[in-house]
């Protein structure tokens, strides 16, 4: 265990690190307490992973986008959506999900920020739900290119 301010962190081991384009179960911080785990776990979309320490000590940081069931598709056309029933089944998402690509943060790959989803605790001992299938990864790549053309990827470029 290690501490980040007042939060006790239990770092996940290196064998559990999510690949980019993974969906993870995350207590994403909210705007009220941005330095604390959020009030409820939700899906998060992983973009990058890096060592948390120099020199490395098997602790990692994960760049993750906020996931929500509040789609707002008419107001948020440049976010990433997984709404198709088959895609949701493949991605193991219980409902249509929007990943807010303007709300991306670096978080420690540790509990209490990342926890196994309650429905999976008897099957999985990891917060990783799935990795996006190739087609959805291509769609995300195209969306990121369009966002780049509109200079919308500043949140993605922030370093920890």
DSSP file (Angstrom, degrees, kcal/mol; ACC not computed):
  #  RESIDUE AA STRUCTURE BP1 BP2  ACC     N-H-->O    O-->H-N    N-H-->O    O-->H-N    TCO  KAPPA ALPHA  PHI   PSI    X-CA   Y-CA   Z-CA
    1    1 A X              0   0    0      0, 0.0     2,-0.3     0, 0.0     9,-0.2   0.000 360.0 360.0 360.0 146.2    0.0    0.0    0.0
    2    2 A X  E     -A    9   0A   0      7,-2.5     7,-4.4     2,-0.0     2,-0.4  -0.946 360.0-120.7-141.2 161.6    1.1    3.6   -0.7
    3    3 A X  E     -A    8   0A   0     -2,-0.3     2,-0.5     5,-0.2     5,-0.2  -0.833  13.5-169.0-111.1 144.2   -0.5    6.9    0.0
    4    4 A X  E >  S-A    7   0A   0      3,-2.5     3,-1.7    -2,-0.4     2,-0.4  -0.877  76.8 -54.8-124.4  94.1   -1.5    9.6   -2.4
    5    5 A X  T 3  S-     0   0    0     -2,-0.5     0, 0.0     1,-0.3     0, 0.0  -0.611 121.9 -19.8  68.3-125.0   -2.4   12.5   -0.1
    6    6 A X  T 3  S+     0   0    0     -2,-0.4     2,-0.5    -3,-0.1    -1,-0.3   0.503 117.4 100.0 -91.7  -5.7   -5.0   11.1    2.2
    7    7 A X  E <   -A    4   0A   0     -3,-1.7    -3,-2.5     1,-0.0     2,-0.6  -0.692  68.1-139.5 -88.0 128.1   -6.0    8.2   -0.1
    8    8 A X  E     -A    3   0A   0     -2,-0.5     2,-0.4    -5,-0.2    -5,-0.2  -0.769  22.7-154.6 -83.9 122.3   -4.5    4.8    0.7
    9    9 A X  E     -A    2   0A   0     -7,-4.4    -7,-2.5    -2,-0.6     2,-0.6  -0.829  16.5-165.0-102.8 135.2   -3.6    3.2   -2.6
   10   10 A X  E     -B  111   0B   0    101,-2.2   101,-2.6    -2,-0.4     2,-0.1  -0.916  27.6-140.6-113.8 100.6   -3.3   -0.5   -3.2
   11   11 A X  E     -B  110   0B   0     -2,-0.6    99,-0.3    99,-0.3     2,-0.2  -0.344   9.4-124.7 -68.5 135.2   -1.4   -0.8   -6.5
   12   12 A X        -     0   0    0     97,-2.3    48,-0.2    48,-0.1    -1,-0.1  -0.542  36.0-105.1 -72.8 144.8   -2.5   -3.4   -9.0
   13   13 A X    >   -     0   0    0     -2,-0.2     3,-2.2     1,-0.1     4,-0.3  -0.273  30.4-103.6 -71.4 160.2    0.4   -5.7  -10.0
   14   14 A X  G >  S+     0   0    0      1,-0.3     3,-1.4     2,-0.2    -1,-0.1   0.787 116.1  66.8 -54.4 -31.9    2.1   -5.4  -13.4
   15   15 A X  G 3  S+     0   0    0      1,-0.3    -1,-0.3     3,-0.0    -2,-0.0   0.573  99.4  52.5 -67.7  -7.7    0.3   -8.4  -14.8
   16   16 A X  G <  S+     0   0    0     -3,-2.2    -1,-0.3     2,-0.1    -2,-0.2   0.424  75.0 131.8-105.6  -0.5   -3.1   -6.6  -14.6
   17   17 A X    <   -     0   0    0     -3,-1.4     2,-0.1    -4,-0.3    32,-0.1  -0.276  57.6-122.3 -60.6 131.1   -2.1   -3.4  -16.5
   18   18 A X        -     0   0    0     30,-0.1     2,-0.2     1,-0.1    -1,-0.1  -0.447  18.0-126.2 -75.4 146.1   -4.7   -2.5  -19.2
   19   19 A X    >   -     0   0    0     -2,-0.1     3,-1.3     1,-0.1    27,-0.2  -0.530  42.1 -84.3 -78.6 154.7   -3.7   -2.2  -22.8
   20   20 A X  T 3  S+     0   0    0      1,-0.2    27,-0.2    -2,-0.2    -1,-0.1  -0.345 120.5  34.3 -54.8 145.7   -4.6    1.0  -24.6
   21   21 A X  T 3  S+     0   0    0     25,-2.7   111,-3.2     1,-0.3    -1,-0.2   0.617  90.4 135.9  76.0  16.6   -8.2    0.8  -25.9
   22   22 A X  E <   -C  131   0C   0     -3,-1.3    24,-2.9   109,-0.3     2,-0.5  -0.631  52.4-135.6 -86.5 152.1   -9.2   -1.2  -22.8
   23   23 A X  E     -CD 130  45C   0    107,-2.9   106,-3.2    -2,-0.2   107,-1.4  -0.949  30.3-177.6-104.9 129.8  -12.4   -0.5  -21.0
   24   24 A X  E     -CD 128  44C   0     20,-2.6    20,-2.3    -2,-0.5     2,-0.6  -0.827  33.3-110.4-124.7 160.7  -11.9   -0.6  -17.2
   25   25 A X  E     + D   0  43C   0    102,-2.1    90,-1.2    -2,-0.3     2,-0.4  -0.858  49.9 177.9 -94.3 121.0  -14.1   -0.2  -14.1
   26   26 A X  E     -ED 114  42C   0     16,-3.4    16,-2.5    -2,-0.6     2,-1.4  -0.967  44.0-142.8-136.8 136.3  -13.1    3.2  -12.6
   27   27 A X        -     0   0    0     86,-3.5    11,-2.5    -2,-0.4    14,-0.2  -0.626  41.5-161.2 -89.9  72.7  -14.1    5.4   -9.7
   28   28 A X        -     0   0    0     -2,-1.4    12,-0.3    12,-0.3    11,-0.2  -0.330  19.2-110.9 -62.6 129.1  -13.5    8.4  -12.0
   29   29 A X        -     0   0    0      5,-0.2     2,-0.2     9,-0.2     5,-0.2  -0.251  31.4-138.8 -60.5 147.8  -13.0   11.6   -9.9
   30   30 A X        -     0   0    0      3,-0.5     6,-0.2     6,-0.3     3,-0.2  -0.530  25.6-101.9-101.8 175.3  -15.8   14.2  -10.2
   31   31 A X  S    S+     0   0    0      1,-0.2     3,-0.4    -2,-0.2    -1,-0.1   0.698 117.8  60.0 -70.4 -19.0  -15.5   18.0  -10.5
   32   32 A X  S    S+     0   0    0      1,-0.3     2,-0.2     2,-0.1    -1,-0.2   0.904 124.9  14.4 -75.7 -42.3  -16.4   18.5   -6.8
   33   33 A X  S >  S+     0   0    0     -3,-0.2     3,-1.8     3,-0.1    -3,-0.5  -0.647  71.0 169.4-132.0  75.3  -13.4   16.5   -5.5
   34   34 A X  T 3  S+     0   0    0     -3,-0.4    -5,-0.2     1,-0.3    -1,-0.1   0.643  77.4  55.5 -67.2 -13.6  -11.0   16.0   -8.5
   35   35 A X  T 3  S+     0   0    0      2,-0.1     2,-0.3    -5,-0.0    -1,-0.3   0.263 102.6  67.4-100.6  12.0   -8.2   14.7   -6.3
   36   36 A X  S <  S-     0   0    0     -3,-1.8    -6,-0.3    -6,-0.2    -3,-0.1  -0.907  95.0 -90.5-127.2 153.9  -10.4   11.8   -4.8
   37   37 A X        -     0   0    0     -2,-0.3    -9,-0.2    -8,-0.1    -7,-0.1  -0.342  56.4-100.2 -58.7 146.8  -11.9    8.7   -6.3
   38   38 A X        -     0   0    0    -11,-2.5    -9,-0.2    75,-0.1    -1,-0.1  -0.104  28.1-106.4 -67.4 168.5  -15.4    9.4   -7.7
   39   39 A X  S    S+     0   0    0    -11,-0.2     2,-0.3     1,-0.1    -1,-0.1   0.716  99.6  22.2 -73.1 -21.5  -18.6    8.5   -5.8
   40   40 A X  S    S-     0   0    0    -12,-0.3   -12,-0.3   -14,-0.1    -1,-0.1  -0.999  82.7-109.8-146.9 144.7  -19.5    5.5   -8.0
   41   41 A X        +     0   0    0     -2,-0.3     2,-0.3   -14,-0.2   -14,-0.3  -0.403  42.5 164.2 -72.1 149.8  -17.6    3.2  -10.4
   42   42 A X  E     -D   26   0C   0    -16,-2.5   -16,-3.4    -2,-0.1     2,-0.1  -0.933  43.0 -73.3-153.4 168.3  -18.2    3.5  -14.1
   43   43 A X  E     -D   25   0C   0     -2,-0.3    24,-1.1   -18,-0.2     2,-0.3  -0.465  44.8-169.5 -70.7 145.4  -16.6    2.5  -17.3
   44   44 A X  E     -DF  24  66C   0    -20,-2.3   -20,-2.6    22,-0.2     2,-0.6  -0.983  17.4-134.8-132.2 146.7  -13.4    4.2  -18.4
   45   45 A X  E     -DF  23  65C   0     20,-1.6    20,-2.4    -2,-0.3     2,-0.3  -0.907  21.5-138.2-105.7 120.3  -11.6    4.1  -21.7
   46   46 A X  E     + F   0  64C   0    -24,-2.9   -25,-2.7    -2,-0.6    18,-0.2  -0.597  29.3 166.4 -82.0 132.2   -7.8    3.7  -21.5
   47   47 A X  E     +     0   0C   0     16,-3.2     2,-0.3     1,-0.4    -1,-0.2   0.767  64.2   3.3-106.0 -47.2   -5.6    5.7  -23.8
   48   48 A X  E     - F   0  63C   0     15,-0.8    15,-3.0   -28,-0.1    -1,-0.4  -0.944  52.2-158.8-141.6 158.9   -2.1    5.4  -22.3
   49   49 A X  E     + F   0  62C   0     -2,-0.3     2,-0.3    13,-0.2    13,-0.2  -0.994  19.2 166.2-136.0 141.2   -0.2    3.7  -19.5
   50   50 A X  E     - F   0  61C   0     11,-2.2    11,-3.1    -2,-0.3     2,-0.1  -0.975  42.9 -81.2-149.3 164.1    3.2    4.7  -18.1
   51   51 A X  E     - F   0  60C   0     -2,-0.3     9,-0.3     9,-0.2     5,-0.0  -0.374  29.3-152.0 -62.9 142.2    5.4    4.0  -15.1
   52   52 A X  S    S+     0   0    0      7,-3.1     2,-0.3    -2,-0.1     8,-0.2   0.681  73.9  47.2 -88.2 -19.9    4.4    6.0  -12.0
   53   53 A X  S    S-     0   0    0      6,-0.6     2,-0.4     0, 0.0     5,-0.1  -0.857  76.8-121.0-126.0 155.2    7.9    6.1  -10.5
   54   54 A X  S    S+     0   0    0     -2,-0.3     2,-0.2     1,-0.2     3,-0.0  -0.910 110.9  34.0-133.0 108.2   11.4    7.0  -11.6
   55   55 A X  S    S-     0   0    0     -2,-0.4    -1,-0.2     0, 0.0    -3,-0.0   0.470 118.9-107.2 -74.9 158.3   13.1    4.6  -11.1
   56   56 A X        +     0   0    0     -2,-0.2    -2,-0.1     1,-0.1     4,-0.1  -0.237  38.3 177.2 -58.4 139.1   10.3    2.1  -11.9
   57   57 A X        -     0   0    0      2,-0.3    -1,-0.1    -4,-0.1     3,-0.1  -0.096  61.6 -89.7-133.4  34.6    8.8    0.3   -8.9
   58   58 A X  S    S+     0   0    0      1,-0.2     2,-0.4    -5,-0.1   -44,-0.1   0.817  91.6 123.1  60.2  33.0    6.0   -1.7  -10.6
   59   59 A X        -     0   0    0     -6,-0.1    -7,-3.1   -46,-0.1    -6,-0.6  -0.976  41.7-166.4-122.9 141.6    3.5    1.1  -10.2
   60   60 A X  E     -F   51   0C   0     -2,-0.4    49,-3.1    -9,-0.3     2,-0.4  -0.883  18.4-142.4-131.7 155.5    1.7    2.6  -13.1
   61   61 A X  E     -FG  50 108C   0    -11,-3.1   -11,-2.2    -2,-0.3     2,-0.4  -0.901  18.5-154.4-111.5 146.2   -0.5    5.5  -14.2
   62   62 A X  E     -FG  49 107C   0     45,-3.0    45,-2.5    -2,-0.4     2,-0.6  -0.981  10.2-142.9-125.5 130.1   -3.3    5.1  -16.6
   63   63 A X  E     +FG  48 106C   0    -15,-3.0   -16,-3.2    -2,-0.4   -15,-0.8  -0.841  35.7 175.2 -90.6 120.0   -4.8    7.8  -18.9
   64   64 A X  E     -FG  46 105C   0     41,-2.9    41,-2.3    -2,-0.6     2,-0.3  -0.960  27.3-136.7-135.7 143.5   -8.5    7.2  -18.9
   65   65 A X  E     -FG  45 104C   0    -20,-2.4   -20,-1.6    -2,-0.4    39,-0.2  -0.782  34.3-104.4 -99.6 144.0  -11.6    8.9  -20.4
   66   66 A X  E     -FG  44 100C   0     37,-2.1    34,-2.7    34,-0.7     2,-0.4  -0.434  33.2-154.9 -66.8 131.2  -14.9    9.3  -18.4
   67   67 A X  E     + G   0  99C   0    -24,-1.1     2,-0.3    32,-0.2    32,-0.2  -0.904  18.6 167.5-111.2 141.5  -17.7    6.9  -19.3
   68   68 A X  E     - G   0  98C   0     30,-2.2    30,-3.1    -2,-0.4   -26,-0.0  -0.984  42.4-136.7-148.2 155.5  -21.4    7.6  -18.8
   69   69 A X  S    S+     0   0    0     -2,-0.3     2,-1.3    28,-0.2    27,-0.1   0.515  83.5  98.4 -88.4  -7.2  -24.8    6.4  -19.7
   70   70 A X        -     0   0    0      1,-0.2    -2,-0.1    28,-0.1    -1,-0.1  -0.691  58.4-174.9 -79.8  97.7  -25.9   10.0  -20.3
   71   71 A X        +     0   0    0     -2,-1.3    -1,-0.2     1,-0.1     5,-0.1   0.902  12.2 179.4 -70.3 -45.8  -25.5    9.9  -24.0
   72   72 A X    >>  +     0   0    0      1,-0.1     4,-2.1     3,-0.1     3,-1.1   0.851  15.2 165.9  46.5  39.9  -26.2   13.5  -25.0
   73   73 A X  T 34  +     0   0    0      1,-0.3    -1,-0.1     2,-0.2     6,-0.1   0.785  68.8  53.7 -61.1 -28.9  -25.5   12.5  -28.6
   74   74 A X  T 34 S+     0   0    0      1,-0.2    -1,-0.3     2,-0.1     3,-0.3   0.792 118.8  34.6 -74.8 -26.6  -27.0   15.6  -30.1
   75   75 A X  T <4 S+     0   0    0     -3,-1.1    -2,-0.2     1,-0.2    -1,-0.2   0.623 122.9  43.4-100.2 -15.9  -24.8   17.9  -27.9
   76   76 A X    ><  +     0   0    0     -4,-2.1     3,-1.6    -5,-0.1    -1,-0.2  -0.414  59.6 150.2-128.3  56.3  -21.6   15.7  -27.8
   77   77 A X  T 3  S+     0   0    0      1,-0.3    -1,-0.1    -3,-0.3     4,-0.1   0.670  71.3  60.1 -67.6 -15.1  -21.0   14.5  -31.4
   78   78 A X  T 3  S+     0   0    0     -3,-0.1    -1,-0.3     2,-0.1     2,-0.2   0.206  86.4  95.2 -99.7  16.3  -17.2   14.3  -30.9
   79   79 A X  S <  S-     0   0    0     -3,-1.6     2,-0.5    -6,-0.1    21,-0.2  -0.564  83.7-103.9 -94.6 168.4  -17.3   11.9  -28.0
   80   80 A X  E     -H   99   0C   0     19,-2.0    19,-3.5    -2,-0.2     2,-0.4  -0.844  39.0-165.5 -99.8 123.9  -16.9    8.1  -28.5
   81   81 A X  E     -H   98   0C   0     -2,-0.5     2,-0.5    17,-0.2    17,-0.2  -0.868  21.4-172.7-112.8 139.3  -20.1    6.1  -28.2
   82   82 A X  E     +H   97   0C   0     15,-2.9    15,-2.3    -2,-0.4    13,-0.1  -0.888  38.5 132.3-123.9  98.8  -20.8    2.4  -27.8
   83   83 A X        +     0   0    0     -2,-0.5    13,-0.1    13,-0.2    -1,-0.1   0.629  29.8 107.1-122.4 -25.3  -24.5    2.1  -28.2
   84   84 A X  S  > S-     0   0    0      1,-0.1     4,-2.7    -3,-0.1     5,-0.2  -0.366  70.8-129.8 -61.9 135.4  -25.1   -0.8  -30.7
   85   85 A X  H  > S+     0   0    0      1,-0.2     4,-2.2     2,-0.2     5,-0.1   0.896 106.2  46.2 -56.9 -45.5  -26.5   -3.8  -28.8
   86   86 A X  H  > S+     0   0    0      2,-0.2     4,-2.7     1,-0.2    -1,-0.2   0.921 112.8  49.9 -66.3 -43.7  -23.9   -6.3  -30.3
   87   87 A X  H  > S+     0   0    0      1,-0.2     4,-2.4     2,-0.2    -1,-0.2   0.902 110.3  51.7 -60.2 -40.4  -21.0   -3.9  -29.6
   88   88 A X  H  X>S+     0   0    0     -4,-2.7     5,-2.6     2,-0.2     4,-0.5   0.906 110.2  48.4 -62.9 -41.7  -22.2   -3.5  -26.0
   89   89 A X  H ><5S+     0   0    0     -4,-2.2     3,-0.9    -5,-0.2    -2,-0.2   0.938 112.5  47.8 -63.4 -46.2  -22.4   -7.3  -25.6
   90   90 A X  H 3<5S+     0   0    0     -4,-2.7    -2,-0.2     1,-0.3    -1,-0.2   0.889 116.3  44.0 -61.1 -39.4  -18.9   -7.7  -27.0
   91   91 A X  H 3<5S-     0   0    0     -4,-2.4    -1,-0.3    -5,-0.2    -2,-0.2   0.444 109.8-124.8 -86.5  -0.8  -17.6   -4.9  -24.8
   92   92 A X  T <<5 +     0   0    0     -3,-0.9     2,-0.5    -4,-0.5    -3,-0.2   0.859  56.3 152.9  60.1  38.4  -19.5   -6.2  -21.8
   93   93 A X      < -     0   0    0     -5,-2.6    -1,-0.2    -6,-0.2    -2,-0.1  -0.865  41.9-148.4 -99.5 130.7  -21.2   -2.9  -21.2
   94   94 A X  S    S+     0   0    0     -2,-0.5     2,-0.3     2,-0.1    -1,-0.1   0.714  78.2   8.6 -72.5 -19.3  -24.6   -3.1  -19.5
   95   95 A X  S    S-     0   0    0     -7,-0.1   -13,-0.1   -13,-0.1    -1,-0.1  -0.956 100.0 -64.8-151.7 167.6  -26.0   -0.1  -21.3
   96   96 A X        -     0   0    0     -2,-0.3     2,-0.4   -13,-0.1   -13,-0.2  -0.325  59.0-159.8 -56.0 138.5  -25.2    2.4  -24.1
   97   97 A X  E     - H   0  82C   0    -15,-2.3   -15,-2.9    -4,-0.1     2,-0.5  -0.976  18.2-158.4-134.0 137.6  -22.1    4.3  -23.1
   98   98 A X  E     -GH  68  81C   0    -30,-3.1   -30,-2.2    -2,-0.4     2,-0.7  -0.960  11.7-150.3-111.3 130.1  -20.5    7.6  -24.1
   99   99 A X  E     -GH  67  80C   0    -19,-3.5   -19,-2.0    -2,-0.5     2,-0.9  -0.910  17.1-137.3-100.6 117.2  -16.8    8.2  -23.4
  100  100 A X  E >   -G   66   0C   0    -34,-2.7     3,-1.6    -2,-0.7   -34,-0.7  -0.625  15.9-168.7 -78.6 103.2  -16.3   11.9  -22.8
  101  101 A X  E 3  S+     0   0C   0     -2,-0.9    55,-0.2     1,-0.3     3,-0.2   0.426  85.3  59.3 -79.3   2.2  -13.1   12.7  -24.8
  102  102 A X  E 3  S+     0   0C   0      1,-0.2     2,-0.5   -36,-0.1    -1,-0.3   0.422  98.2  63.8 -99.3  -3.6  -12.9   16.1  -23.1
  103  103 A X  E <   +     0   0C   0     -3,-1.6   -37,-2.1   -37,-0.1     2,-0.4  -0.715  68.5 143.7-123.1  77.9  -12.7   14.5  -19.7
  104  104 A X  E     +G   65   0C   0     -2,-0.5     2,-0.3   -39,-0.2   -39,-0.2  -0.967  19.3 172.3-121.6 130.4   -9.5   12.5  -19.7
  105  105 A X  E     -G   64   0C   0    -41,-2.3   -41,-2.9    -2,-0.4     2,-0.5  -0.916  33.6-118.2-134.9 160.9   -7.3   12.2  -16.6
  106  106 A X  E     +G   63   0C   0     -2,-0.3     2,-0.3   -43,-0.2   -43,-0.2  -0.885  38.8 177.8 -95.7 129.1   -4.2   10.3  -15.4
  107  107 A X  E     -G   62   0C   0    -45,-2.5   -45,-3.0    -2,-0.5     2,-0.2  -0.947  35.4 -99.5-130.5 151.4   -5.0    8.1  -12.4
  108  108 A X  E     -G   61   0C   0     -2,-0.3     2,-2.5   -47,-0.2   -47,-0.3  -0.509  34.4-121.0 -67.8 136.3   -2.9    5.6  -10.4
  109  109 A X  S    S+     0   0    0    -49,-3.1   -97,-2.3    -2,-0.2     2,-0.3  -0.499  80.4 101.5 -76.3  75.9   -3.5    2.0  -11.4
  110  110 A X  E >> S-B   11   0B   0     -2,-2.5     4,-2.1   -99,-0.3     3,-0.9  -0.980  71.9 -65.3-155.1 156.8   -4.6    1.2   -7.9
  111  111 A X  E 34 S+B   10   0B   0   -101,-2.6  -101,-2.2    -2,-0.3     4,-0.1  -0.679 109.7  35.1 -75.4 142.1   -7.6    0.7   -5.7
  112  112 A X  T 34 S+     0   0    0     -2,-0.3    -1,-0.3  -103,-0.2   -85,-0.1  -0.959 121.8  49.7 -93.9   5.3   -9.7    2.6   -4.9
  113  113 A X  T <4 S+     0   0    0     -3,-0.9   -86,-3.5     1,-0.2     2,-0.5   0.901 120.4  32.9 -72.0 -38.7   -9.6    4.3   -8.3
  114  114 A X  B  < S+E   26   0C   0     -4,-2.1     2,-0.3   -88,-0.2    -1,-0.2  -0.975  73.7 159.8-123.3 125.7   -9.8    1.0  -10.2
  115  115 A X        -     0   0    0    -90,-1.2   -90,-0.2    -2,-0.5     2,-0.1  -0.959  46.0 -91.5-139.2 154.5  -11.8   -1.9   -8.9
  116  116 A X        -     0   0    0     -2,-0.3    11,-0.2     1,-0.1     2,-0.1  -0.421  52.4-102.3 -63.6 143.4  -13.3   -5.1  -10.4
  117  117 A X    >>  -     0   0    0      9,-0.4     3,-2.1     1,-0.1     4,-0.9  -0.464  28.3-122.4 -65.7 138.0  -16.9   -4.5  -11.5
  118  118 A X  G >4 S+     0   0    0      1,-0.3     3,-0.7     2,-0.2     4,-0.3   0.851 112.5  55.4 -52.6 -40.0  -19.3   -6.1   -8.9
  119  119 A X  G 34 S+     0   0    0      1,-0.2    -1,-0.3     2,-0.1     3,-0.2   0.718 113.8  42.1 -67.2 -19.4  -20.9   -8.3  -11.5
  120  120 A X  G X> S+     0   0    0     -3,-2.1     4,-3.8     1,-0.1     3,-2.2   0.497  81.3 100.2-104.4  -6.2  -17.4   -9.7  -12.4
  121  121 A X  T << S+     0   0    0     -4,-0.9    -1,-0.1    -3,-0.7    -2,-0.1   0.802  84.4  50.2 -58.3 -30.9  -15.9  -10.2   -8.9
  122  122 A X  T 34 S+     0   0    0     -4,-0.3    -1,-0.3    -3,-0.2    -2,-0.1   0.681 124.0  31.0 -78.3 -15.0  -16.6  -13.9   -8.9
  123  123 A X  T <4 S+     0   0    0     -3,-2.2     2,-0.4     1,-0.2    -2,-0.2   0.771 121.1  37.1-108.3 -38.1  -15.0  -14.3  -12.4
  124  124 A X     <  -     0   0    0     -4,-3.8    -1,-0.2    -7,-0.2    -8,-0.0  -0.922  46.8-163.2-125.4 142.1  -12.3  -11.6  -12.6
  125  125 A X  S    S+     0   0    0     -2,-0.4     2,-0.3    -3,-0.1    -4,-0.1  -0.362  73.1  77.2-113.1  51.4   -9.8  -10.2  -10.2
  126  126 A X  S    S-     0   0    0      2,-0.1    -9,-0.4    -9,-0.1   -11,-0.1  -0.987  76.9-130.3-153.2 150.6   -9.1   -7.2  -12.4
  127  127 A X  S    S+     0   0    0     -2,-0.3  -102,-2.1   -11,-0.2     2,-0.4   0.583  77.7 108.7 -77.7  -9.1  -10.7   -3.9  -13.2
  128  128 A X  E     +C   24   0C   0   -104,-0.2  -104,-0.3     1,-0.2    -2,-0.1  -0.558  42.3 178.4 -73.9 123.4  -10.2   -4.6  -16.9
  129  129 A X  E     -     0   0C   0   -106,-3.2     2,-0.3    -2,-0.4  -105,-0.2   0.874  58.5 -45.3 -89.5 -45.5  -13.6   -5.4  -18.5
  130  130 A X  E     -C   23   0C   0   -107,-1.4  -107,-2.9     3,-0.0     2,-0.4  -0.968  48.0-105.3-169.7 173.7  -12.4   -5.8  -22.1
  131  131 A X  E     -C   22   0C   0     -2,-0.3  -109,-0.3  -109,-0.3  -110,-0.1  -0.970  49.2-101.5-112.9 136.4  -10.3   -4.5  -25.0
  132  132 A X        -     0   0    0   -111,-3.2     5,-0.0    -2,-0.4   -41,-0.0  -0.288  41.0-111.5 -55.7 136.3  -12.2   -2.8  -27.8
  133  133 A X     >  -     0   0    0    -46,-0.1     4,-2.3     1,-0.1     3,-0.5  -0.279  35.2 -98.9 -63.7 159.8  -12.5   -5.0  -30.8
  134  134 A X  H  > S+     0   0    0      1,-0.2     4,-2.5     2,-0.2     5,-0.2   0.857 121.6  53.8 -50.6 -44.8  -10.5   -4.0  -33.9
  135  135 A X  H  > S+     0   0    0      1,-0.2     4,-2.2     2,-0.2    -1,-0.2   0.916 110.9  45.3 -61.7 -43.1  -13.5   -2.3  -35.6
  136  136 A X  H  > S+     0   0    0     -3,-0.5     4,-2.5     2,-0.2    -1,-0.2   0.851 110.5  54.8 -69.6 -32.9  -14.2   -0.1  -32.6
  137  137 A X  H  X S+     0   0    0     -4,-2.3     4,-2.3     2,-0.2    -2,-0.2   0.905 108.9  48.4 -64.5 -39.9  -10.5    0.7  -32.3
  138  138 A X  H  X S+     0   0    0     -4,-2.5     4,-2.6    -5,-0.2    -2,-0.2   0.926 110.8  50.8 -63.7 -44.0  -10.5    1.9  -35.9
  139  139 A X  H  X S+     0   0    0     -4,-2.2     4,-2.4     1,-0.2    -2,-0.2   0.912 110.8  48.7 -59.7 -42.8  -13.6    4.0  -35.3
  140  140 A X  H  X S+     0   0    0     -4,-2.5     4,-2.6     2,-0.2    -1,-0.2   0.903 110.0  52.3 -63.4 -41.4  -12.0    5.6  -32.2
  141  141 A X  H  X S+     0   0    0     -4,-2.3     4,-1.9     2,-0.2    -2,-0.2   0.913 110.3  47.6 -61.0 -43.7   -8.9    6.3  -34.3
  142  142 A X  H  X S+     0   0    0     -4,-2.6     4,-2.3     2,-0.2    -2,-0.2   0.918 111.6  50.7 -64.5 -42.1  -10.9    8.0  -37.0
  143  143 A X  H  X S+     0   0    0     -4,-2.4     4,-2.7     1,-0.2    -2,-0.2   0.912 108.6  51.6 -61.8 -41.9  -12.7   10.0  -34.4
  144  144 A X  H  X S+     0   0    0     -4,-2.6     4,-2.2     1,-0.2    -1,-0.2   0.864 108.4  52.3 -64.5 -34.8   -9.4   11.1  -32.8
  145  145 A X  H  X S+     0   0    0     -4,-1.9     4,-2.2     2,-0.2    -2,-0.2   0.923 110.3  47.5 -64.8 -44.0   -8.2   12.2  -36.2
  146  146 A X  H  X S+     0   0    0     -4,-2.3     4,-1.2     1,-0.2    -2,-0.2   0.923 111.9  50.1 -62.7 -43.6  -11.3   14.4  -36.7
  147  147 A X  H  <>S+     0   0    0     -4,-2.7     5,-2.8     1,-0.2     3,-0.4   0.893 108.8  53.3 -61.0 -38.9  -10.9   15.8  -33.2
  148  148 A X  H ><5S+     0   0    0     -4,-2.2     3,-1.8     1,-0.2    -1,-0.2   0.908 104.3  54.5 -61.8 -42.5   -7.3   16.6  -34.1
  149  149 A X  H 3<5S+     0   0    0     -4,-2.2    -1,-0.2     1,-0.3    -2,-0.2   0.779 112.3  44.7 -62.2 -26.2   -8.4   18.5  -37.2
  150  150 A X  T 3<5S-     0   0    0     -4,-1.2    -1,-0.3    -3,-0.4    -2,-0.2   0.218 115.2-116.8-100.7  12.5  -10.6   20.6  -35.0
  151  151 A X  T < 5S+     0   0    0     -3,-1.8     3,-0.2    -5,-0.1    -3,-0.2   0.900  75.1 131.3  53.0  46.0   -7.9   21.1  -32.3
  152  152 A X      < +     0   0    0     -5,-2.8     3,-0.4    -8,-0.2    -4,-0.2   0.340  40.7  85.4-107.8   4.9  -10.0   19.2  -29.8
  153  153 A X     >  +     0   0    0     -6,-0.3     4,-1.2     1,-0.2     3,-0.5   0.157  46.9 113.7-100.1  21.0   -7.4   16.8  -28.4
  154  154 A X  H >> S+     0   0    0      1,-0.2     3,-0.7    -3,-0.2     4,-0.6   0.910  77.0  54.1 -56.5 -44.3   -5.7   18.9  -25.7
  155  155 A X  H >4 S+     0   0    0     -3,-0.4     3,-0.6     1,-0.2    -1,-0.2   0.856 106.7  53.1 -60.2 -31.8   -7.1   16.7  -22.8
  156  156 A X  H 34 S+     0   0    0     -3,-0.5    -1,-0.2     1,-0.2    -2,-0.2   0.792 106.0  54.1 -71.0 -29.4   -5.5   13.7  -24.5
  157  157 A X  H << S+     0   0    0     -4,-1.2    -1,-0.2    -3,-0.7    -2,-0.2   0.519  79.7 115.8 -88.0  -5.9   -2.1   15.3  -24.7
  158  158 A X    <<  -     0   0    0     -4,-0.6     2,-0.2    -3,-0.6    -3,-0.0  -0.415  57.6-141.1 -66.5 135.9   -1.8   16.2  -21.0
  159  159 A X              0   0    0     -2,-0.1   -53,-0.1     1,-0.1    -1,-0.1  -0.612 360.0 360.0 -90.6 157.9    1.0   14.5  -19.2
  160  160 A X              0   0    0     -2,-0.2    -1,-0.1   -55,-0.1    -2,-0.1   0.513 360.0 360.0 -68.6 360.0    0.6   13.2  -15.6
